[in-house]
Amino acid sequence: MNVIEQDALNLLQKVFGYQQFREHQLDIIAQVVAGGDAFVLMPTGGGKSLCYQIPALMRKGVGIVVSPLISLMKDQVDALCANGVRAACYNSSLSANEANQVLARLHADELDLLYVAPERLLSESFLERLASLEIALFAIDEAHCVSQWGHDFRPEYIQLGKLQHFFPSVPRIALTATAEKQTRLDILQRLHLERPLQIVAGFDRPNIRYTVMDKQRPYEQLKQFLSGRRDEAGIVYALSRKRVEEISARLQEDGCRAAAYHAGLSADDRRRTQDAFLRDDLQIVVATVAFGMGIDKPNVRFVVHYDLPKNVESYYQETGRAGRDGLPAEALLLFGYGDIAVVRGLIEKSDNQDQTRIELQKLNAMVSFAEAGSCRRRALLGYFGEPMASDCGNCDICLDPPETYAATEDARKALSCVYRVGQRFGIGHVIDVLRGAKTERIFSLRHEQLSTWGIGKEQGQEHWSHLLRQLIHLGYLEQDIGNYSVLKLTESARPLLRGEIELQLSRPRVKAERKKKPARKIVGLEYDEQLFQLLRARRKKIADRDGVPPYVVFGDASLAEMAASLPTSDSDLLGINGVGQTKLERYGSEFITEIIGYMSRS
């Protein structure tokens, strides 16, 4: 281990309380510390923040972090300050006096990290201010916002490419948890990163169980899901403000600690709801997509989509707010075909035809995921270009498998048809050719003359749609979202076309109640449940006393580890992941006292 790597490891252990780096983190840190650019795609909870926080502590000057939401900045700054890092944010939430204090600390070299919004960073006055300072790095968080292909495109992010011109010698690191191939290419081009180290660490969140249920009586389905989860924190997403209010009110009537969150509420109401959720005073937030990106709460145990998300990226990011601490979590999607028309209507309100086309293609991919008869995780990761070698064993399809059939012959027909039409058409046209449709488009293209025209006429539209979507999920076909969602064969299709392998696929799932599977234990670790609850109560008292969210003190994973290993000394406690030197000095004695007291009573 060289000097840079050893220094980085020392910071990781002493400041952040973790014993070892995760895969890729040290390579990224070394690249940025040496002055190079980097592009980092890691799943939510995968440790992206450390990839710029540690280099900012190792390099001279202040690290400037670009973040899209005030709430996200505040959470990050609170967590850093709890670890003894000199961090601040500079945004519109500050009073004039507070803003001046932050600027004074900036110019006095008293900050390691400063969080700003893109429009604030790129203002002429702020750029002039930075030009007189030593800058350690620029970190562009939520970098998918720079791309029109991203699910949360923000025009103000486009201008961040100018940083290369203004600060050519300062390293830049772009980070995101949500970007398929087209979005990744767009990020690299728009930000003008110079020979960046590109790390795509994968999208898999194995601790999340994915479940899709046919939407029948949605509120009753939600209530059934919530039964037995009274002490768990979660988020319920719905499409409209009206529905958010209705669900929240019904949950409150049923005795749940729930509240609504949407853009129609006042800023004070939204802030109160968010703060109560972060403090564990509120169990459930029912929200539109206005809620979530700024939430750095690690112990969210479930996310429910009451309505269909607009795209796979939103679904992935929103479900990723569950289980950020790496402990088991659940994601439930209630899927109804009526939702498709509602979402389509929202998309088509846009005056930007190109953006509408992109969003409609992404909606089709979301529907494809919801209809998948194969492993949910394989379908989800396949969308992002990350094939899985085997099923996950932790989704509704794996735990409650649908009926399957020998599909080799039908799959070969479908793949042959994609090839015969020149790999230039989408699912709808391929199905029309397979079923021998006599449409004006078929005849104008002379596709009725193809050998595959009509070879699948004995099967219906639903059969072929379901089959083609499974071939996409399994990696035999690629759906080019950036090119009108045309279907293309992959290398994996060759042995299937040649008859060298056999294929079993699922039949469309019959619309019926699914068997309820027992929920997994919250913590995948042998620990003392009674002590764990006592430590949670102690954490809540400390958090309320200090005016911070409980997870800023310690996360659930740290408490579970304490309840398993029973540390009774400072050195023992430092061996717990998430316990650094600063937190040991601030909170260690209280937790050790709690553990010793419990052991003496047992």
C-alpha positions as CSV (number, residue, x, y, z in Angstrom):
1,M,0.0,0.0,0.0
2,N,1.5,3.4,-1.0
3,V,1.5,6.6,1.0
4,I,-1.7,8.0,-0.6
5,E,-3.6,4.7,0.0
6,Q,-2.4,4.5,3.6
7,D,-3.3,8.1,4.3
8,A,-6.8,7.5,2.8
9,L,-7.3,4.4,4.9
10,N,-6.3,6.3,8.1
11,L,-8.9,8.9,7.3
12,L,-11.5,6.3,6.6
13,Q,-10.9,4.7,10.0
14,K,-10.3,7.7,12.1
15,V,-12.8,10.2,10.7
16,F,-15.6,8.0,9.3
17,G,-15.2,4.9,11.4
18,Y,-15.0,2.2,8.7
19,Q,-12.3,-0.4,8.7
20,Q,-11.9,-1.1,5.0
21,F,-12.8,0.5,1.7
22,R,-15.4,-1.0,-0.6
23,E,-14.5,-2.1,-4.1
24,H,-13.4,0.8,-6.4
25,Q,-13.4,3.5,-3.7
26,L,-9.6,3.5,-3.2
27,D,-8.9,3.6,-7.0
28,I,-11.2,6.6,-7.3
29,I,-9.7,8.4,-4.3
30,A,-6.2,7.9,-5.6
31,Q,-7.2,9.2,-9.1
32,V,-8.7,12.4,-7.7
33,V,-6.0,13.0,-5.1
34,A,-3.4,12.8,-7.9
35,G,-5.4,15.5,-9.8
36,G,-7.3,13.4,-12.3
37,D,-11.0,13.5,-13.3
38,A,-13.4,10.6,-12.5
39,F,-16.9,9.4,-13.4
40,V,-18.5,7.3,-10.7
41,L,-21.6,5.3,-11.0
42,M,-22.4,3.5,-7.8
43,P,-25.7,2.3,-6.4
44,T,-27.4,4.3,-3.6
45,G,-25.7,3.4,-0.4
46,G,-22.6,2.2,-2.2
47,G,-20.3,4.8,-0.7
48,K,-20.1,7.5,-3.5
49,S,-19.7,10.4,-1.0
50,L,-16.4,9.1,0.4
51,C,-15.0,9.1,-3.1
52,Y,-14.8,12.9,-3.0
53,Q,-15.0,13.6,0.8
54,I,-11.7,11.8,1.5
55,P,-9.8,13.5,-1.4
56,A,-11.1,16.9,-0.3
57,L,-9.5,16.2,3.1
58,M,-6.2,15.0,1.5
59,R,-5.8,17.8,-1.0
60,K,-5.0,21.4,-0.3
61,G,-7.8,23.8,-0.4
62,V,-11.6,23.4,-0.1
63,G,-13.7,20.8,-2.0
64,I,-16.7,22.3,-3.8
65,V,-19.6,20.0,-4.0
66,V,-22.4,20.7,-6.5
67,S,-25.8,19.4,-5.2
68,P,-29.3,20.0,-6.6
69,L,-31.3,20.2,-3.4
70,I,-30.9,22.2,-0.2
71,S,-32.2,19.3,1.9
72,L,-29.5,17.0,0.5
73,M,-26.8,19.5,1.3
74,K,-28.0,19.9,4.9
75,D,-28.0,16.1,5.5
76,Q,-24.5,15.7,4.1
77,V,-23.2,18.7,6.1
78,D,-24.8,17.5,9.3
79,A,-23.3,14.0,8.9
80,L,-19.8,15.4,8.1
81,C,-19.9,17.8,11.1
82,A,-20.8,14.9,13.4
83,N,-17.6,13.2,12.2
84,G,-15.5,16.3,12.9
85,V,-15.2,17.5,9.3
86,R,-15.3,21.2,8.6
87,A,-18.2,21.4,6.2
88,A,-20.9,24.0,5.3
89,C,-23.4,24.8,2.7
90,Y,-24.0,28.1,0.9
91,N,-27.6,28.4,-0.4
92,S,-30.8,30.4,-0.3
93,S,-31.9,28.8,3.0
94,L,-29.3,30.8,4.9
95,S,-29.9,34.2,6.4
96,A,-27.7,37.1,5.3
97,N,-25.7,36.8,8.6
98,E,-25.3,33.0,8.2
99,A,-24.2,33.4,4.6
100,N,-21.6,35.9,5.5
101,Q,-20.3,33.6,8.2
102,V,-19.9,30.8,5.7
103,L,-18.1,33.1,3.3
104,A,-15.8,34.3,6.1
105,R,-14.9,30.7,7.0
106,L,-14.3,30.0,3.3
107,H,-11.8,32.8,2.9
108,A,-10.1,32.0,6.2
109,D,-9.4,28.5,5.0
110,E,-11.6,27.0,7.7
111,L,-13.6,24.7,5.4
112,D,-12.8,21.3,4.0
113,L,-16.0,21.0,2.0
114,L,-18.6,23.5,0.8
115,Y,-21.9,22.4,-0.8
116,V,-23.5,24.8,-3.3
117,A,-26.3,24.6,-6.0
118,P,-25.2,24.8,-9.6
119,E,-26.7,28.2,-10.3
120,R,-25.0,29.7,-7.2
121,L,-21.6,28.1,-8.2
122,L,-21.8,29.5,-11.7
123,S,-22.8,33.0,-10.8
124,E,-20.2,35.5,-11.9
125,S,-19.6,36.8,-8.4
126,F,-19.1,33.4,-6.9
127,L,-16.7,32.3,-9.7
128,E,-14.6,35.4,-9.0
129,R,-14.6,34.6,-5.4
130,L,-13.4,31.0,-6.0
131,A,-10.7,32.3,-8.4
132,S,-8.9,33.8,-5.4
133,L,-9.0,30.6,-3.4
134,E,-7.2,27.2,-3.5
135,I,-9.8,24.6,-4.7
136,A,-9.2,21.0,-3.8
137,L,-11.7,19.5,-6.3
138,F,-15.2,19.9,-7.8
139,A,-17.6,17.1,-7.1
140,I,-20.8,17.0,-9.2
141,D,-23.3,15.0,-7.3
142,E,-26.5,13.6,-9.0
143,A,-24.7,14.0,-12.3
144,H,-27.5,12.4,-14.3
145,C,-29.2,15.9,-13.9
146,V,-26.9,17.1,-16.7
147,S,-28.4,14.9,-19.4
148,Q,-31.6,15.2,-21.3
149,W,-31.7,11.4,-21.2
150,G,-31.5,11.4,-17.4
151,H,-34.8,11.0,-15.6
152,D,-34.3,14.3,-13.7
153,F,-32.8,16.6,-16.3
154,R,-32.1,20.1,-15.0
155,P,-31.0,22.8,-17.4
156,E,-28.9,24.6,-14.9
157,Y,-26.6,21.5,-14.7
158,I,-25.6,21.9,-18.4
159,Q,-23.4,24.9,-17.6
160,L,-21.2,22.9,-15.3
161,G,-19.1,22.0,-18.3
162,K,-17.6,25.5,-18.0
163,L,-15.7,24.5,-14.9
164,Q,-13.0,22.9,-17.1
165,H,-12.4,26.4,-18.7
166,F,-12.4,28.4,-15.5
167,F,-10.4,25.9,-13.4
168,P,-8.4,23.7,-15.8
169,S,-6.1,22.3,-13.1
170,V,-8.7,21.4,-10.5
171,P,-9.9,17.7,-10.6
172,R,-13.6,17.1,-11.2
173,I,-15.5,14.0,-10.1
174,A,-19.1,13.3,-11.4
175,L,-21.2,10.9,-9.4
176,T,-24.6,9.3,-9.9
177,A,-26.5,6.2,-8.9
178,T,-28.8,6.2,-11.9
179,A,-27.7,6.4,-15.5
180,E,-28.1,4.0,-18.3
181,K,-25.7,3.9,-21.3
182,Q,-27.1,6.9,-23.2
183,T,-27.1,9.1,-20.0
184,R,-23.6,8.1,-19.1
185,L,-22.3,9.1,-22.5
186,D,-24.1,12.4,-22.3
187,I,-22.6,13.2,-18.8
188,L,-19.1,12.6,-20.1
189,Q,-19.6,14.8,-23.1
190,R,-21.4,17.7,-21.4
191,L,-19.0,17.9,-18.5
192,H,-15.9,17.7,-20.7
193,L,-14.1,15.5,-18.2
194,E,-10.5,15.0,-19.2
195,R,-9.4,11.3,-19.6
196,P,-11.5,10.4,-16.6
197,L,-11.3,7.2,-14.6
198,Q,-14.6,5.6,-15.3
199,I,-16.1,3.4,-12.7
200,V,-19.4,1.7,-13.2
201,A,-19.7,-0.3,-10.0
202,G,-23.0,-1.9,-10.8
203,F,-26.6,-1.2,-10.0
204,D,-27.4,-4.2,-7.9
205,R,-28.9,-3.6,-4.4
206,P,-29.1,-7.2,-3.2
207,N,-30.6,-6.2,0.2
208,I,-33.8,-4.9,-1.5
209,R,-36.6,-7.3,-2.3
210,Y,-38.6,-6.3,-5.4
211,T,-42.3,-7.1,-5.6
212,V,-44.8,-6.1,-8.2
213,M,-48.5,-6.8,-7.5
214,D,-51.5,-6.4,-9.8
215,K,-53.3,-3.3,-8.5
216,Q,-56.8,-4.4,-7.4
217,R,-57.8,-2.8,-4.2
218,P,-54.7,-0.6,-3.7
219,Y,-55.4,0.8,-0.3
220,E,-56.2,-2.6,1.2
221,Q,-53.1,-4.0,-0.5
222,L,-51.1,-1.1,1.2
223,K,-52.6,-1.8,4.6
224,Q,-51.8,-5.5,4.3
225,F,-48.3,-4.7,3.4
226,L,-47.9,-2.3,6.3
227,S,-49.3,-4.8,8.9
228,G,-46.5,-5.9,11.1
229,R,-44.3,-3.0,10.0
230,R,-45.4,-0.5,12.7
231,D,-41.9,0.3,13.8
232,E,-40.3,0.5,10.4
233,A,-39.8,3.7,8.4
234,G,-41.0,3.9,4.8
235,I,-42.1,6.1,1.9
236,V,-45.2,5.7,-0.2
237,Y,-45.1,7.3,-3.6
238,A,-48.2,8.4,-5.5
239,L,-48.6,10.3,-8.8
240,S,-50.9,13.2,-7.8
241,R,-51.1,15.6,-4.8
242,K,-54.8,14.7,-4.3
243,R,-54.0,11.0,-4.0
244,V,-51.1,11.7,-1.6
245,E,-53.5,13.6,0.6
246,E,-56.1,10.9,0.5
247,I,-53.7,8.1,1.3
248,S,-52.0,10.0,4.1
249,A,-55.4,10.9,5.7
250,R,-56.6,7.2,5.6
251,L,-53.3,6.0,7.1
252,Q,-53.7,8.5,9.9
253,E,-57.2,7.3,10.6
254,D,-55.9,3.8,10.8
255,G,-53.4,4.8,13.5
256,C,-50.3,5.2,11.4
257,R,-47.8,8.0,12.1
258,A,-48.0,9.3,8.5
259,A,-47.9,12.7,6.7
260,A,-48.2,14.0,3.2
261,Y,-45.4,15.7,1.3
262,H,-45.9,17.4,-2.1
263,A,-45.0,20.7,-3.9
264,G,-48.4,22.2,-3.1
265,L,-47.6,22.4,0.6
266,S,-45.9,25.4,2.1
267,A,-42.1,25.2,2.6
268,D,-42.6,25.2,6.3
269,D,-45.0,22.2,6.2
270,R,-42.6,20.3,3.9
271,R,-39.7,21.0,6.2
272,R,-41.6,19.9,9.3
273,T,-42.6,16.7,7.7
274,Q,-39.1,15.9,6.5
275,D,-37.5,16.8,9.8
276,A,-40.0,14.6,11.7
277,F,-39.3,11.7,9.4
278,L,-35.5,12.1,9.8
279,R,-35.9,12.2,13.6
280,D,-38.0,9.0,13.6
281,D,-41.0,10.9,15.0
282,L,-42.9,10.0,11.8
283,Q,-43.1,6.5,10.4
284,I,-44.4,7.0,6.8
285,V,-44.2,9.9,4.4
286,V,-46.8,9.7,1.5
287,A,-45.3,11.8,-1.3
288,T,-45.1,12.7,-4.9
289,V,-41.7,12.6,-6.5
290,A,-41.1,16.0,-4.8
291,F,-39.8,14.0,-1.9
292,G,-36.8,11.8,-1.7
293,M,-33.7,13.0,-3.5
294,G,-32.6,15.1,-0.5
295,I,-33.3,12.3,2.0
296,D,-30.1,10.7,3.3
297,K,-32.0,8.5,5.9
298,P,-30.3,5.1,6.0
299,N,-32.9,3.2,7.9
300,V,-35.8,3.4,5.5
301,R,-37.0,-0.2,5.4
302,F,-39.6,0.0,2.6
303,V,-40.7,2.0,-0.4
304,V,-44.2,1.5,-1.9
305,H,-45.1,2.8,-5.4
306,Y,-48.9,3.2,-5.2
307,D,-48.9,4.3,-8.8
308,L,-46.6,3.5,-11.8
309,P,-43.4,5.5,-12.0
310,K,-42.7,7.4,-15.2
311,N,-39.5,5.5,-16.0
312,V,-37.1,2.8,-14.7
313,E,-34.6,5.3,-13.6
314,S,-37.1,7.0,-11.2
315,Y,-38.2,3.6,-10.0
316,Y,-34.6,2.5,-9.3
317,Q,-33.7,5.7,-7.6
318,E,-36.8,5.9,-5.5
319,T,-36.7,2.2,-4.4
320,G,-33.0,2.8,-3.7
321,R,-34.0,5.1,-0.8
322,A,-34.8,1.9,1.1
323,G,-32.0,0.0,2.8
324,R,-29.2,2.6,2.4
325,D,-27.6,1.0,5.5
326,G,-27.3,-2.3,3.6
327,L,-29.8,-4.1,5.8
328,P,-32.8,-5.9,4.2
329,A,-35.5,-3.7,2.7
330,E,-38.6,-4.1,0.5
331,A,-39.9,-2.3,-2.6
332,L,-43.5,-2.9,-3.6
333,L,-45.0,-1.7,-6.8
334,L,-48.8,-1.8,-7.4
335,F,-49.1,-2.0,-11.1
336,G,-52.4,-1.2,-12.9
337,Y,-52.9,-0.7,-16.6
338,G,-55.0,2.4,-16.0
339,D,-51.8,4.1,-14.6
340,I,-50.1,3.8,-18.0
341,A,-52.7,6.2,-19.6
342,V,-52.4,8.6,-16.6
343,V,-48.6,8.8,-16.9
344,R,-48.7,9.0,-20.7
345,G,-51.1,12.0,-20.4
346,L,-48.7,13.8,-18.0
347,I,-45.8,13.2,-20.4
348,E,-47.6,14.4,-23.5
349,K,-48.4,17.7,-21.9
350,S,-44.8,18.8,-22.7
351,D,-44.3,21.1,-25.7
352,N,-40.8,19.6,-26.3
353,Q,-41.4,16.8,-28.8
354,D,-37.9,15.3,-28.5
355,Q,-38.3,15.2,-24.7
356,T,-41.8,13.7,-25.0
357,R,-40.5,11.0,-27.3
358,I,-37.7,10.1,-24.9
359,E,-40.0,10.0,-21.9
360,L,-42.6,7.8,-23.7
361,Q,-39.9,5.3,-24.6
362,K,-38.8,5.2,-21.0
363,L,-42.4,4.7,-19.9
364,N,-42.6,1.7,-22.2
365,A,-39.5,0.3,-20.6
366,M,-41.1,0.8,-17.1
367,V,-44.2,-1.1,-18.2
368,S,-41.9,-3.8,-19.6
369,F,-40.3,-4.2,-16.2
370,A,-43.7,-4.4,-14.4
371,E,-44.9,-7.0,-16.8
372,A,-41.7,-9.1,-16.6
373,G,-42.3,-12.8,-15.9
374,S,-38.6,-13.3,-15.2
375,C,-36.5,-12.3,-12.2
376,R,-37.2,-8.7,-11.3
377,R,-33.6,-7.9,-10.5
378,R,-32.4,-9.4,-13.8
379,A,-35.0,-7.2,-15.6
380,L,-33.9,-4.1,-13.7
381,L,-30.2,-4.6,-14.1
382,G,-30.6,-5.6,-17.7
383,Y,-32.2,-2.2,-18.4
384,F,-28.9,-0.6,-17.2
385,G,-26.8,-2.9,-19.3
386,E,-25.7,-5.2,-16.4
387,P,-26.7,-8.8,-17.1
388,M,-26.9,-11.3,-14.3
389,A,-25.8,-14.8,-14.6
390,S,-28.6,-16.2,-12.4
391,D,-31.8,-15.3,-10.8
392,C,-31.6,-13.3,-7.5
393,G,-33.8,-15.4,-5.2
394,N,-35.1,-12.2,-3.5
395,C,-38.0,-10.9,-5.6
396,D,-41.6,-11.9,-6.0
397,I,-40.9,-13.9,-9.2
398,C,-38.1,-15.9,-7.6
399,L,-40.0,-16.5,-4.4
400,D,-43.4,-17.2,-6.1
401,P,-42.4,-18.4,-9.6
402,P,-45.0,-18.1,-12.5
403,E,-45.8,-21.0,-14.7
404,T,-43.2,-21.7,-17.4
405,Y,-43.1,-23.4,-20.8
406,A,-40.6,-24.6,-23.4
407,A,-40.1,-21.4,-25.4
408,T,-37.1,-22.2,-27.5
409,E,-39.0,-22.4,-30.8
410,D,-41.0,-19.2,-30.2
411,A,-37.9,-17.4,-29.1
412,R,-36.1,-18.4,-32.3
413,K,-39.1,-17.1,-34.3
414,A,-39.0,-13.8,-32.5
415,L,-35.2,-13.4,-32.8
416,S,-35.3,-14.3,-36.5
417,C,-38.0,-11.7,-37.1
418,V,-36.0,-9.0,-35.4
419,Y,-33.1,-9.9,-37.7
420,R,-35.3,-10.1,-40.9
421,V,-36.7,-6.6,-40.3
422,G,-33.1,-5.3,-40.2
423,Q,-32.9,-4.7,-36.5
424,R,-34.5,-1.3,-37.2
425,F,-38.0,-1.6,-35.6
426,G,-39.5,-1.8,-32.1
427,I,-41.6,-4.4,-30.4
428,G,-44.9,-3.4,-31.9
429,H,-43.8,-3.8,-35.5
430,V,-42.0,-7.1,-34.9
431,I,-45.2,-8.5,-33.4
432,D,-47.2,-7.3,-36.4
433,V,-44.8,-9.1,-38.7
434,L,-44.9,-12.3,-36.5
435,R,-48.7,-12.3,-36.4
436,G,-49.0,-11.6,-40.2
437,A,-50.7,-8.2,-39.8
438,K,-52.1,-6.7,-43.0
439,T,-51.4,-3.1,-42.3
440,E,-50.5,-0.2,-44.6
441,R,-47.1,0.0,-43.0
442,I,-46.4,-3.7,-43.4
443,F,-47.2,-3.5,-47.1
444,S,-45.3,-0.2,-47.7
445,L,-42.2,-1.8,-46.2
446,R,-42.9,-5.0,-48.1
447,H,-42.5,-6.9,-44.9
448,E,-45.3,-9.3,-45.9
449,Q,-42.6,-10.8,-48.2
450,L,-40.4,-11.7,-45.3
451,S,-40.0,-15.4,-44.3
452,T,-41.1,-14.5,-40.7
453,W,-44.3,-12.8,-41.7
454,G,-47.2,-14.7,-40.1
455,I,-45.0,-17.5,-38.5
456,G,-46.5,-16.6,-35.1
457,K,-50.1,-16.0,-36.1
458,E,-51.4,-18.8,-33.8
459,Q,-50.3,-16.7,-30.7
460,G,-51.8,-13.5,-29.6
461,Q,-50.4,-10.0,-29.0
462,E,-49.9,-10.5,-25.3
463,H,-47.9,-13.7,-25.8
464,W,-45.4,-12.1,-28.1
465,S,-45.1,-8.9,-26.1
466,H,-44.4,-10.9,-23.0
467,L,-41.9,-13.1,-24.8
468,L,-40.0,-10.3,-26.4
469,R,-39.8,-8.4,-23.1
470,Q,-38.3,-11.5,-21.4
471,L,-35.8,-11.8,-24.2
472,I,-34.7,-8.2,-23.5
473,H,-34.5,-8.8,-19.8
474,L,-32.5,-12.0,-20.3
475,G,-30.0,-10.3,-22.6
476,Y,-30.9,-11.9,-26.0
477,L,-32.2,-8.6,-27.3
478,E,-31.2,-5.0,-26.7
479,Q,-33.7,-2.2,-26.8
480,D,-32.0,0.9,-28.0
481,I,-33.8,3.6,-26.0
482,G,-31.7,6.3,-27.7
483,N,-33.0,5.2,-31.2
484,Y,-36.8,4.9,-31.0
485,S,-36.5,1.7,-28.9
486,V,-35.6,-0.5,-31.8
487,L,-34.7,-4.1,-31.1
488,K,-31.3,-5.5,-31.8
489,L,-29.8,-8.9,-31.4
490,T,-27.0,-9.4,-28.9
491,E,-24.1,-11.9,-29.1
492,S,-26.0,-14.1,-26.6
493,A,-28.7,-14.6,-29.3
494,R,-26.5,-16.5,-31.6
495,P,-26.4,-19.9,-29.8
496,L,-30.2,-19.7,-29.2
497,L,-30.8,-19.0,-32.9
498,R,-28.6,-21.9,-33.9
499,G,-30.5,-24.2,-31.6
500,E,-27.6,-24.9,-29.3
501,I,-29.5,-24.0,-26.1
502,E,-33.0,-24.6,-24.8
503,L,-35.0,-21.8,-23.2
504,Q,-37.8,-21.9,-20.6
505,L,-39.9,-18.7,-20.2
506,S,-42.8,-17.7,-18.0
507,R,-46.3,-17.4,-19.1
508,P,-48.1,-14.1,-18.4
509,R,-49.1,-14.1,-14.7
510,V,-52.8,-14.6,-14.1
511,K,-54.4,-11.7,-12.4
512,A,-54.8,-13.2,-8.9
513,E,-53.8,-12.7,-5.3
514,R,-50.3,-13.8,-4.8
515,K,-49.1,-15.9,-1.9
516,K,-47.8,-13.8,0.9
517,K,-44.2,-14.6,1.7
518,P,-42.8,-14.0,5.2
519,A,-40.8,-10.8,5.5
520,R,-37.1,-11.1,6.1
521,K,-35.7,-10.2,9.5
522,I,-34.7,-6.5,9.5
523,V,-31.0,-7.2,10.3
524,G,-29.2,-10.0,8.7
525,L,-27.0,-10.4,11.7
526,E,-27.3,-12.5,14.9
527,Y,-27.8,-9.8,17.6
528,D,-29.7,-9.2,20.9
529,E,-33.0,-7.7,19.8
530,Q,-33.8,-6.3,23.3
531,L,-30.4,-4.5,23.5
532,F,-30.8,-3.3,20.0
533,Q,-34.1,-1.5,21.0
534,L,-32.4,-0.1,24.1
535,L,-29.6,1.3,22.0
536,R,-32.1,2.8,19.5
537,A,-33.9,4.5,22.5
538,R,-30.6,5.9,23.8
539,R,-29.7,7.1,20.3
540,K,-33.1,8.9,20.0
541,K,-32.5,10.7,23.3
542,I,-29.0,11.9,22.2
543,A,-30.3,12.9,18.8
544,D,-33.1,15.0,20.3
545,R,-30.7,16.6,22.8
546,D,-28.2,17.5,20.1
547,G,-30.9,18.5,17.5
548,V,-29.8,16.0,14.8
549,P,-31.5,13.1,13.1
550,P,-30.8,9.8,14.9
551,Y,-28.8,8.3,12.0
552,V,-26.3,11.1,12.4
553,V,-25.4,9.7,15.8
554,F,-25.2,6.1,14.6
555,G,-27.0,4.1,11.9
556,D,-29.0,0.9,12.6
557,A,-26.3,-1.2,11.2
558,S,-23.8,0.2,13.8
559,L,-26.3,-0.4,16.6
560,A,-27.0,-4.0,15.4
561,E,-23.2,-4.7,15.4
562,M,-23.0,-3.3,19.0
563,A,-25.9,-5.5,20.0
564,A,-24.0,-8.5,18.5
565,S,-20.5,-7.9,19.7
566,L,-21.2,-6.1,23.0
567,P,-18.3,-3.6,23.1
568,T,-17.4,-2.5,26.6
569,S,-14.3,-0.3,26.0
570,D,-13.3,2.6,23.7
571,S,-11.1,0.3,21.7
572,D,-13.9,-2.3,21.3
573,L,-16.3,0.5,20.2
574,L,-13.8,1.8,17.6
575,G,-14.0,-1.6,16.0
576,I,-17.6,-1.1,15.2
577,N,-18.3,0.1,11.6
578,G,-19.5,3.8,11.7
579,V,-17.7,4.7,14.9
580,G,-14.9,7.1,14.3
581,Q,-12.7,9.1,16.7
582,T,-15.0,12.1,16.9
583,K,-18.2,10.0,17.5
584,L,-16.4,7.9,20.1
585,E,-15.5,11.1,22.1
586,R,-19.0,12.5,21.7
587,Y,-21.2,9.5,22.2
588,G,-19.1,6.5,23.1
589,S,-19.4,6.5,26.9
590,E,-23.2,6.6,26.8
591,F,-23.5,3.6,24.6
592,I,-20.9,1.6,26.5
593,T,-22.7,2.4,29.8
594,E,-26.0,1.2,28.2
595,I,-24.4,-2.1,27.1
596,I,-22.7,-2.7,30.4
597,G,-25.9,-2.0,32.3
598,Y,-27.8,-4.4,30.1
599,M,-25.2,-7.1,30.5
600,S,-25.3,-6.7,34.3
601,R,-29.1,-7.1,34.3
602,S,-29.1,-10.2,32.0
